[in-house]
């Protein structure tokens, strides 16, 4: 049981850190932080960049919520 709890804690921390970084990379109107290191030129257009960032961000946020849900039931 302790290994499972440790696994979900690690998963939660990793997904939280990546979610914060990915949210900061989003550019609502301007280039934002995504322009650092020419990250905005990785894809053909700004719209495809935002679509890609959205998908990856949703994935990490879902992992965060799922791990939080399981931790709530394991520790109860």
mmCIF file of the C-alpha atoms, coordinates in Angstrom:
data_MODEL
# 
_entry.id   MODEL 
# 
loop_
_atom_site.group_PDB 
_atom_site.id 
_atom_site.type_symbol 
_atom_site.label_atom_id 
_atom_site.label_alt_id 
_atom_site.label_comp_id 
_atom_site.label_asym_id 
_atom_site.label_entity_id 
_atom_site.label_seq_id 
_atom_site.pdbx_PDB_ins_code 
_atom_site.Cartn_x 
_atom_site.Cartn_y 
_atom_site.Cartn_z 
_atom_site.occupancy 
_atom_site.B_iso_or_equiv 
_atom_site.pdbx_formal_charge 
_atom_site.auth_seq_id 
_atom_site.auth_comp_id 
_atom_site.auth_asym_id 
_atom_site.auth_atom_id 
_atom_site.pdbx_PDB_model_num 
ATOM 1  C CA . UNK A 1 1  ? 0.000  0.000  0.000   1.00 0.00 ? 1  UNK A CA 1 
ATOM 2  C CA . UNK A 1 2  ? 2.903  2.336  0.760   1.00 0.00 ? 2  UNK A CA 1 
ATOM 3  C CA . UNK A 1 3  ? 4.420  1.868  -2.710  1.00 0.00 ? 3  UNK A CA 1 
ATOM 4  C CA . UNK A 1 4  ? 1.097  2.686  -4.357  1.00 0.00 ? 4  UNK A CA 1 
ATOM 5  C CA . UNK A 1 5  ? 0.746  5.854  -2.293  1.00 0.00 ? 5  UNK A CA 1 
ATOM 6  C CA . UNK A 1 6  ? 4.295  6.915  -3.155  1.00 0.00 ? 6  UNK A CA 1 
ATOM 7  C CA . UNK A 1 7  ? 3.622  6.254  -6.844  1.00 0.00 ? 7  UNK A CA 1 
ATOM 8  C CA . UNK A 1 8  ? 0.519  8.468  -6.848  1.00 0.00 ? 8  UNK A CA 1 
ATOM 9  C CA . UNK A 1 9  ? 2.312  11.228 -4.902  1.00 0.00 ? 9  UNK A CA 1 
ATOM 10 C CA . UNK A 1 10 ? 5.137  11.229 -7.457  1.00 0.00 ? 10 UNK A CA 1 
ATOM 11 C CA . UNK A 1 11 ? 2.665  11.164 -10.341 1.00 0.00 ? 11 UNK A CA 1 
ATOM 12 C CA . UNK A 1 12 ? 0.755  14.062 -8.826  1.00 0.00 ? 12 UNK A CA 1 
ATOM 13 C CA . UNK A 1 13 ? 3.861  16.203 -8.313  1.00 0.00 ? 13 UNK A CA 1 
ATOM 14 C CA . UNK A 1 14 ? 5.217  15.524 -11.800 1.00 0.00 ? 14 UNK A CA 1 
ATOM 15 C CA . UNK A 1 15 ? 1.884  16.244 -13.472 1.00 0.00 ? 15 UNK A CA 1 
ATOM 16 C CA . UNK A 1 16 ? 1.449  19.439 -11.432 1.00 0.00 ? 16 UNK A CA 1 
ATOM 17 C CA . UNK A 1 17 ? 4.861  20.765 -12.434 1.00 0.00 ? 17 UNK A CA 1 
ATOM 18 C CA . UNK A 1 18 ? 4.305  19.980 -16.113 1.00 0.00 ? 18 UNK A CA 1 
ATOM 19 C CA . UNK A 1 19 ? 0.806  21.511 -15.994 1.00 0.00 ? 19 UNK A CA 1 
ATOM 20 C CA . UNK A 1 20 ? 2.197  24.764 -14.565 1.00 0.00 ? 20 UNK A CA 1 
ATOM 21 C CA . UNK A 1 21 ? 4.933  24.912 -17.190 1.00 0.00 ? 21 UNK A CA 1 
ATOM 22 C CA . UNK A 1 22 ? 2.512  24.188 -20.037 1.00 0.00 ? 22 UNK A CA 1 
ATOM 23 C CA . UNK A 1 23 ? -0.005 26.784 -18.854 1.00 0.00 ? 23 UNK A CA 1 
ATOM 24 C CA . UNK A 1 24 ? 2.777  29.362 -18.768 1.00 0.00 ? 24 UNK A CA 1 
ATOM 25 C CA . UNK A 1 25 ? 3.729  28.454 -22.339 1.00 0.00 ? 25 UNK A CA 1 
ATOM 26 C CA . UNK A 1 26 ? 0.280  29.361 -23.638 1.00 0.00 ? 26 UNK A CA 1 
ATOM 27 C CA . UNK A 1 27 ? 0.039  32.734 -25.318 1.00 0.00 ? 27 UNK A CA 1 
ATOM 28 C CA . UNK A 1 28 ? -3.447 34.197 -25.023 1.00 0.00 ? 28 UNK A CA 1 
ATOM 29 C CA . UNK A 1 29 ? -2.881 37.213 -27.310 1.00 0.00 ? 29 UNK A CA 1 
ATOM 30 C CA . UNK A 1 30 ? 0.818  37.820 -27.809 1.00 0.00 ? 30 UNK A CA 1 
ATOM 31 C CA . UNK A 1 31 ? 3.801  35.538 -28.053 1.00 0.00 ? 31 UNK A CA 1 
ATOM 32 C CA . UNK A 1 32 ? 4.066  35.094 -24.292 1.00 0.00 ? 32 UNK A CA 1 
ATOM 33 C CA . UNK A 1 33 ? 6.702  32.799 -22.867 1.00 0.00 ? 33 UNK A CA 1 
ATOM 34 C CA . UNK A 1 34 ? 6.269  30.489 -25.860 1.00 0.00 ? 34 UNK A CA 1 
ATOM 35 C CA . UNK A 1 35 ? 8.495  32.788 -27.905 1.00 0.00 ? 35 UNK A CA 1 
ATOM 36 C CA . UNK A 1 36 ? 11.522 31.941 -25.750 1.00 0.00 ? 36 UNK A CA 1 
ATOM 37 C CA . UNK A 1 37 ? 13.813 29.592 -27.629 1.00 0.00 ? 37 UNK A CA 1 
ATOM 38 C CA . UNK A 1 38 ? 11.816 29.951 -30.836 1.00 0.00 ? 38 UNK A CA 1 
ATOM 39 C CA . UNK A 1 39 ? 9.172  27.536 -29.574 1.00 0.00 ? 39 UNK A CA 1 
ATOM 40 C CA . UNK A 1 40 ? 6.576  29.373 -31.634 1.00 0.00 ? 40 UNK A CA 1 
ATOM 41 C CA . UNK A 1 41 ? 8.327  28.284 -34.856 1.00 0.00 ? 41 UNK A CA 1 
ATOM 42 C CA . UNK A 1 42 ? 8.151  24.569 -34.065 1.00 0.00 ? 42 UNK A CA 1 
ATOM 43 C CA . UNK A 1 43 ? 4.861  24.219 -35.877 1.00 0.00 ? 43 UNK A CA 1 
ATOM 44 C CA . UNK A 1 44 ? 3.607  25.686 -39.130 1.00 0.00 ? 44 UNK A CA 1 
ATOM 45 C CA . UNK A 1 45 ? 1.195  28.163 -37.579 1.00 0.00 ? 45 UNK A CA 1 
ATOM 46 C CA . UNK A 1 46 ? 0.261  29.656 -34.258 1.00 0.00 ? 46 UNK A CA 1 
ATOM 47 C CA . UNK A 1 47 ? -3.072 27.830 -34.261 1.00 0.00 ? 47 UNK A CA 1 
ATOM 48 C CA . UNK A 1 48 ? -1.455 24.411 -34.518 1.00 0.00 ? 48 UNK A CA 1 
ATOM 49 C CA . UNK A 1 49 ? 0.933  25.380 -31.721 1.00 0.00 ? 49 UNK A CA 1 
ATOM 50 C CA . UNK A 1 50 ? -1.982 26.242 -29.458 1.00 0.00 ? 50 UNK A CA 1 
ATOM 51 C CA . UNK A 1 51 ? -3.799 23.046 -30.396 1.00 0.00 ? 51 UNK A CA 1 
ATOM 52 C CA . UNK A 1 52 ? -0.748 20.964 -29.528 1.00 0.00 ? 52 UNK A CA 1 
ATOM 53 C CA . UNK A 1 53 ? -0.205 22.797 -26.243 1.00 0.00 ? 53 UNK A CA 1 
ATOM 54 C CA . UNK A 1 54 ? -3.873 22.398 -25.367 1.00 0.00 ? 54 UNK A CA 1 
ATOM 55 C CA . UNK A 1 55 ? -3.812 18.639 -25.910 1.00 0.00 ? 55 UNK A CA 1 
ATOM 56 C CA . UNK A 1 56 ? -0.673 18.117 -23.847 1.00 0.00 ? 56 UNK A CA 1 
ATOM 57 C CA . UNK A 1 57 ? -1.948 20.434 -21.096 1.00 0.00 ? 57 UNK A CA 1 
ATOM 58 C CA . UNK A 1 58 ? -5.288 18.608 -20.912 1.00 0.00 ? 58 UNK A CA 1 
ATOM 59 C CA . UNK A 1 59 ? -3.432 15.302 -20.635 1.00 0.00 ? 59 UNK A CA 1 
ATOM 60 C CA . UNK A 1 60 ? -1.300 16.414 -17.682 1.00 0.00 ? 60 UNK A CA 1 
ATOM 61 C CA . UNK A 1 61 ? -4.244 18.089 -15.931 1.00 0.00 ? 61 UNK A CA 1 
ATOM 62 C CA . UNK A 1 62 ? -6.282 14.884 -16.315 1.00 0.00 ? 62 UNK A CA 1 
ATOM 63 C CA . UNK A 1 63 ? -3.406 12.847 -14.850 1.00 0.00 ? 63 UNK A CA 1 
ATOM 64 C CA . UNK A 1 64 ? -3.232 15.314 -11.936 1.00 0.00 ? 64 UNK A CA 1 
ATOM 65 C CA . UNK A 1 65 ? -6.955 15.020 -11.179 1.00 0.00 ? 65 UNK A CA 1 
ATOM 66 C CA . UNK A 1 66 ? -6.981 11.233 -11.517 1.00 0.00 ? 66 UNK A CA 1 
ATOM 67 C CA . UNK A 1 67 ? -4.004 10.859 -9.178  1.00 0.00 ? 67 UNK A CA 1 
ATOM 68 C CA . UNK A 1 68 ? -5.637 13.243 -6.680  1.00 0.00 ? 68 UNK A CA 1 
ATOM 69 C CA . UNK A 1 69 ? -8.853 11.213 -6.857  1.00 0.00 ? 69 UNK A CA 1 
ATOM 70 C CA . UNK A 1 70 ? -7.021 7.930  -6.211  1.00 0.00 ? 70 UNK A CA 1 
ATOM 71 C CA . UNK A 1 71 ? -4.960 9.433  -3.384  1.00 0.00 ? 71 UNK A CA 1 
ATOM 72 C CA . UNK A 1 72 ? -8.179 10.556 -1.732  1.00 0.00 ? 72 UNK A CA 1 
ATOM 73 C CA . UNK A 1 73 ? -9.529 7.012  -1.753  1.00 0.00 ? 73 UNK A CA 1 
ATOM 74 C CA . UNK A 1 74 ? -6.251 5.332  -0.791  1.00 0.00 ? 74 UNK A CA 1 
ATOM 75 C CA . UNK A 1 75 ? -5.608 7.599  2.197   1.00 0.00 ? 75 UNK A CA 1 
ATOM 76 C CA . UNK A 1 76 ? -9.205 7.516  3.448   1.00 0.00 ? 76 UNK A CA 1 
# 
